[in-house]
């Protein structure tokens, strides 16, 4: 599978952006990669929850 990069706009306040920027610098993470990772983990978590809800009792 080849990767295709797209631009994504995220709306945040200036105060939120400062907090995010400080966190990324402190942890040495790239904001885009970090957000992608968080989003994929959340999708997987919700898919797992849905599977568990659908299991017969």
C-alpha positions, 0 to 999 in steps of 0.5 A: 500500500502506498501512502498519500499525504494530504493537508488537514486543517485543525481548528484550535485556539491560540492557547490550545496551540501553545499547549500542543506545541509545548507538549510536542517539543517536550516529547520530541514528537511530530504533531502530524504523526502524533495526531495520526497515531491518536486517531488510529488508536481511537478508531481501533478502540471503538471498533473493539468496543463495537465487537464486544457489544455485538457478542451474544451473551 
